[in-house]
Amino acid sequence: MMVEDNRLDRIEQKLDKLTEAVSQIARVEEQMLSVFKRMDRHEKRLDEQEDDIQHLTTEVLANSHSVKSGERFFWIGVATAASAIGYLLR
């Protein structure tokens, strides 16, 4: 009888350890799921930022062209005014 009790105690201990291991595995799986969801959210946000940067780059290039043209017309006007003043002062 004593041998059977010892054997049952060992089996119970092993079952307890197995139960603890299974619960730890479940916790780790939950943590991994949370990490994967967070990574997906970060990837989505990065993709959105990448799209925004591409859009801004396009706008900057268009504005850069406009500024170059405006600056060119400004200097043409300054040169014309300086030439007109020089012509009138001679």
Buried (B, 14 or more C-beta within 10 A) or exposed (E): EEEEEEEEEEEEEEEEEEEEEEEEEEEEEEEEEEEEEEEEEEEEEEEEEEEEEEEEEEEEEEEEEEEEEEEEEEEEEEEEEEEEEEEEEE
